[in-house]
Amino acid sequence: MHHDGTLYIGCDSTLTAADALTGEVRWARRTDGTMHAPPLVARGRAYIGTWNRTVQAWALPAPPTP
């Protein structure tokens, strides 16, 4: 998923945010289970759902100024 110059990539039990142009990892977070759907970004948060029947959310940092 792409939002404000950042790619949000869910793989197994990790959500990774990477710069869309360079691929540089900005941050990565472990989840409480394997993700079963792509991440969603809305209202300043990244959301994921897991096979453990949980939804997790992380507040996103402000996008860099051009």
LUMSEBA-572037 format. One line per field, with one value per atom (N, C-alpha, C, O): residue in three letters; atom name; x, y, z negated. Coordinates in pm, 1 decimal, always signed. Layout:
<atoms>
residuo: (ALA:...)
atomo: (CA:...)
X: (X:...)
Y: (Y:...)
Z: (Z:...)
</atoms>
This chain:
<atoms>
residuo: (MET:MET:MET:MET:HIS:HIS:HIS:HIS:HIS:HIS:HIS:HIS:ASP:ASP:ASP:ASP:GLY:GLY:GLY:GLY:THR:THR:THR:THR:LEU:LEU:LEU:LEU:TYR:TYR:TYR:TYR:ILE:ILE:ILE:ILE:GLY:GLY:GLY:GLY:CYS:CYS:CYS:CYS:ASP:ASP:ASP:ASP:SER:SER:SER:SER:THR:THR:THR:THR:LEU:LEU:LEU:LEU:THR:THR:THR:THR:ALA:ALA:ALA:ALA:ALA:ALA:ALA:ALA:ASP:ASP:ASP:ASP:ALA:ALA:ALA:ALA:LEU:LEU:LEU:LEU:THR:THR:THR:THR:GLY:GLY:GLY:GLY:GLU:GLU:GLU:GLU:VAL:VAL:VAL:VAL:ARG:ARG:ARG:ARG:TRP:TRP:TRP:TRP:ALA:ALA:ALA:ALA:ARG:ARG:ARG:ARG:ARG:ARG:ARG:ARG:THR:THR:THR:THR:ASP:ASP:ASP:ASP:GLY:GLY:GLY:GLY:THR:THR:THR:THR:MET:MET:MET:MET:HIS:HIS:HIS:HIS:ALA:ALA:ALA:ALA:PRO:PRO:PRO:PRO:PRO:PRO:PRO:PRO:LEU:LEU:LEU:LEU:VAL:VAL:VAL:VAL:ALA:ALA:ALA:ALA:ARG:ARG:ARG:ARG:GLY:GLY:GLY:GLY:ARG:ARG:ARG:ARG:ALA:ALA:ALA:ALA:TYR:TYR:TYR:TYR:ILE:ILE:ILE:ILE:GLY:GLY:GLY:GLY:THR:THR:THR:THR:TRP:TRP:TRP:TRP:ASN:ASN:ASN:ASN:ARG:ARG:ARG:ARG:THR:THR:THR:THR:VAL:VAL:VAL:VAL:GLN:GLN:GLN:GLN:ALA:ALA:ALA:ALA:TRP:TRP:TRP:TRP:ALA:ALA:ALA:ALA:LEU:LEU:LEU:LEU:PRO:PRO:PRO:PRO:ALA:ALA:ALA:ALA:PRO:PRO:PRO:PRO:PRO:PRO:PRO:PRO:THR:THR:THR:THR:PRO:PRO:PRO:PRO)
atomo: (N:CA:C:O:N:CA:C:O:N:CA:C:O:N:CA:C:O:N:CA:C:O:N:CA:C:O:N:CA:C:O:N:CA:C:O:N:CA:C:O:N:CA:C:O:N:CA:C:O:N:CA:C:O:N:CA:C:O:N:CA:C:O:N:CA:C:O:N:CA:C:O:N:CA:C:O:N:CA:C:O:N:CA:C:O:N:CA:C:O:N:CA:C:O:N:CA:C:O:N:CA:C:O:N:CA:C:O:N:CA:C:O:N:CA:C:O:N:CA:C:O:N:CA:C:O:N:CA:C:O:N:CA:C:O:N:CA:C:O:N:CA:C:O:N:CA:C:O:N:CA:C:O:N:CA:C:O:N:CA:C:O:N:CA:C:O:N:CA:C:O:N:CA:C:O:N:CA:C:O:N:CA:C:O:N:CA:C:O:N:CA:C:O:N:CA:C:O:N:CA:C:O:N:CA:C:O:N:CA:C:O:N:CA:C:O:N:CA:C:O:N:CA:C:O:N:CA:C:O:N:CA:C:O:N:CA:C:O:N:CA:C:O:N:CA:C:O:N:CA:C:O:N:CA:C:O:N:CA:C:O:N:CA:C:O:N:CA:C:O:N:CA:C:O:N:CA:C:O:N:CA:C:O:N:CA:C:O:N:CA:C:O:N:CA:C:O)
X: (+84.5:+0.0:+89.7:+189.9:+57.1:+136.6:+57.4:-60.6:+124.6:+59.0:+164.9:+260.1:+149.3:+239.3:+387.2:+468.6:+422.1:+562.7:+619.5:+740.2:+531.9:+576.2:+502.8:+382.2:+576.7:+517.5:+499.5:+592.5:+381.7:+353.5:+340.2:+251.6:+429.9:+440.3:+419.1:+492.4:+319.3:+295.1:+344.1:+307.9:+426.0:+478.0:+489.4:+557.6:+422.1:+419.2:+373.6:+256.9:+462.6:+425.8:+496.6:+521.8:+528.9:+597.6:+534.2:+509.2:+508.3:+464.6:+584.4:+642.5:+621.7:+738.1:+695.0:+613.0:+750.8:+729.7:+860.9:+965.2:+855.6:+976.6:+954.0:+842.2:+1059.7:+1054.0:+1017.8:+1081.3:+915.9:+868.2:+969.2:+966.4:+1057.4:+1155.9:+1284.7:+1340.0:+1333.2:+1463.9:+1455.4:+1551.6:+1341.9:+1328.5:+1386.1:+1380.3:+1442.2:+1500.3:+1391.6:+1285.7:+1419.1:+1323.1:+1317.8:+1420.1:+1197.3:+1177.4:+1151.2:+1202.7:+1071.7:+1047.1:+984.6:+934.0:+988.8:+925.4:+868.1:+929.5:+751.2:+684.6:+640.8:+586.8:+664.9:+616.1:+468.8:+426.2:+392.1:+250.8:+230.3:+321.7:+109.2:+83.2:+42.6:+5.2:+49.7:+17.8:+40.1:+68.7:+26.9:+45.2:-68.6:-185.6:-33.5:-134.3:-207.8:-148.0:-338.1:-414.9:-472.0:-551.5:-433.2:-478.6:-374.0:-293.8:-374.1:-279.3:-307.0:-419.5:-206.2:-228.5:-319.6:-330.7:-383.7:-469.9:-417.1:-382.7:-410.2:-368.8:-486.5:-541.9:-524.6:-635.0:-621.1:-581.2:-655.0:-657.0:-528.4:-531.7:-414.9:-286.5:-242.2:-154.7:-302.6:-265.1:-253.7:-318.3:-170.0:-161.8:-232.4:-206.0:-322.3:-400.8:-370.1:-350.3:-366.3:-354.3:-446.1:-475.0:-490.7:-566.7:-483.8:-410.1:-495.1:-414.7:-503.5:-623.5:-441.0:-511.4:-551.3:-633.7:-494.7:-532.8:-662.0:-701.9:-727.4:-853.4:-835.6:-922.1:-724.1:-700.7:-675.6:-635.2:-700.4:-665.7:-567.0:-590.5:-456.3:-356.4:-343.0:-362.5:-309.3:-292.7:-170.7:-140.5:-100.5:+15.5:-2.7:-41.3:+25.0:+23.3:+140.1:+250.9:+115.0:+218.9:+285.5:+220.2:+415.2:+482.1:+434.1:+384.9:+448.4:+411.6:+499.9:+618.6:+443.1:+526.0:+633.4:+613.5:+746.4:+852.3:+807.7:+729.5:+857.0:+824.1:+911.8:+1029.9:+854.1:+931.8:+1043.4:+1117.2)
Y: (-114.6:+0.0:+121.7:+123.8:+222.8:+345.5:+462.7:+480.4:+542.9:+660.4:+764.6:+734.5:+886.4:+998.5:+963.7:+998.2:+895.8:+866.1:+747.9:+723.8:+673.9:+557.9:+433.5:+436.7:+324.2:+193.8:+120.1:+113.7:+64.6:-15.3:-159.3:-192.7:-244.7:-381.9:-476.7:-471.9:-562.1:-662.4:-797.3:-841.9:-862.7:-995.0:-1077.4:-1038.3:-1191.1:-1277.6:-1198.6:-1160.3:-1173.5:-1103.9:-969.8:-924.4:-905.7:-777.1:-678.8:-711.8:-558.2:-447.3:-355.5:-309.4:-328.8:-246.3:-123.4:-132.4:-8.1:+116.2:+150.8:+159.5:+170.5:+199.2:+320.7:+345.6:+395.5:+509.5:+458.8:+366.6:+519.3:+471.7:+493.1:+420.0:+590.5:+616.9:+538.8:+487.9:+528.7:+466.9:+324.2:+248.3:+287.0:+155.2:+147.0:+41.8:+258.3:+259.9:+234.1:+296.9:+141.6:+109.6:+224.3:+265.5:+275.3:+382.8:+325.2:+375.8:+220.2:+150.4:+14.7:-9.0:-73.3:-205.2:-239.9:-210.9:-301.8:-340.7:-485.9:-529.7:-559.7:-697.5:-692.3:-604.7:-787.0:-796.8:-917.2:-996.8:-929.3:-1041.4:-1168.4:-1267.5:-1166.0:-1283.7:-1255.2:-1141.9:-1358.4:-1342.7:-1259.9:-1283.9:-1162.7:-1078.1:-1155.7:-1236.9:-1130.8:-1200.4:-1106.2:-1148.6:-978.7:-881.0:-770.4:-752.7:-696.2:-584.9:-479.6:-469.4:-401.3:-294.4:-187.0:-172.2:-113.2:-1.4:+121.6:+114.6:+233.9:+359.5:+455.3:+480.1:+509.3:+604.5:+686.2:+635.2:+814.7:+904.4:+901.5:+904.1:+896.0:+903.9:+777.3:+781.6:+663.1:+536.1:+427.9:+434.5:+328.5:+207.8:+96.6:+75.8:+25.2:-81.8:-214.4:-219.3:-321.5:-456.0:-550.0:-528.1:-653.6:-759.8:-887.0:-911.2:-968.5:-1090.6:-1214.4:-1206.4:-1328.2:-1455.6:-1484.4:-1572.6:-1411.9:-1427.7:-1354.0:-1345.1:-1301.0:-1226.6:-1096.4:-1057.3:-1030.5:-900.3:-796.7:-829.2:-672.1:-558.3:-474.9:-444.0:-438.4:-355.0:-225.6:-223.4:-117.6:+12.9:+82.3:+70.8:+155.3:+234.2:+375.7:+396.1:+474.5:+614.1:+636.1:+588.4:+708.1:+734.0:+867.8:+962.5:+876.1:+1005.9:+1097.3:+1050.3:+1226.6:+1322.3:+1299.4:+1270.3:+1312.3:+1294.1:+1402.3:+1513.2:+1371.0:+1471.5:+1589.0:+1572.3:+1706.1:+1823.0:+1823.8:+1789.6:+1862.8:+1861.1:+1963.5:+1974.1)
Z: (+0.0:+0.0:+0.0:-71.6:+77.8:+91.4:+34.0:+64.4:-50.3:-108.4:-142.8:-214.8:-92.2:-123.0:-107.1:-192.8:+1.5:+27.8:-48.5:-46.3:-116.2:-193.3:-145.6:-121.3:-132.5:-103.8:-235.7:-316.1:-259.0:-378.2:-331.7:-253.0:-381.8:-334.4:-451.8:-550.6:-440.4:-542.6:-495.1:-386.2:-575.5:-540.9:-668.7:-763.4:-669.9:-787.8:-909.7:-917.8:-1004.0:-1128.2:-1142.0:-1253.6:-1029.3:-1034.7:-937.8:-821.8:-985.6:-901.8:-884.5:-982.8:-759.4:-729.2:-651.4:-560.1:-688.0:-614.4:-545.5:-610.3:-413.1:-335.9:-247.0:-201.7:-222.4:-131.9:+7.7:+59.0:+68.9:+198.7:+310.9:+409.9:+298.2:+403.5:+386.3:+483.8:+263.3:+239.7:+187.6:+199.3:+130.4:+69.5:-70.8:-134.4:-120.0:-255.0:-359.4:-357.2:-450.2:-555.8:-655.6:-710.4:-678.4:-776.4:-914.9:-1014.6:-920.7:-1046.6:-1016.8:-907.1:-1115.3:-1105.2:-1242.1:-1344.8:-1243.4:-1368.0:-1358.8:-1257.3:-1466.1:-1476.3:-1515.3:-1590.6:-1463.1:-1497.4:-1588.5:-1610.0:-1641.5:-1732.2:-1658.3:-1721.0:-1525.7:-1446.8:-1299.3:-1260.7:-1217.3:-1073.6:-1014.8:-1044.4:-931.7:-867.9:-760.2:-689.6:-747.5:-645.3:-540.8:-456.9:-544.1:-444.9:-435.0:-526.7:-325.0:-313.9:-420.2:-469.0:-456.8:-553.6:-495.0:-373.3:-583.5:-546.7:-618.2:-736.2:-548.5:-610.4:-604.2:-497.1:-720.1:-728.5:-855.8:-960.5:-844.7:-961.0:-1042.5:-1165.5:-972.6:-1041.4:-1111.8:-1198.3:-1075.2:-1136.1:-1029.0:-924.5:-1057.5:-974.5:-1051.3:-1169.7:-983.6:-1045.9:-977.1:-855.7:-1055.8:-999.5:-1077.4:-1195.1:-1009.8:-1074.0:-1071.3:-975.7:-1175.6:-1182.9:-1188.7:-1214.8:-1163.7:-1174.7:-1319.1:-1343.7:-1414.2:-1555.1:-1587.0:-1703.1:-1483.6:-1497.9:-1575.2:-1653.6:-1552.7:-1614.5:-1505.8:-1394.2:-1541.4:-1456.8:-1536.0:-1652.8:-1472.4:-1537.6:-1458.7:-1337.1:-1529.1:-1464.6:-1521.8:-1640.5:-1434.7:-1475.5:-1424.8:-1309.7:-1510.3:-1466.9:-1371.9:-1396.3:-1264.5:-1165.4:-1192.1:-1236.1:-1165.7:-1176.6:-1064.7:-962.1:-1084.6:-980.4:-858.2:-872.7:-736.6:-617.8:-609.5:-659.1:-547.4:-536.4:-450.4:-356.8:-482.0:-400.8:-276.4:-283.1:-162.6:-37.6:-37.1:+60.9)
</atoms>
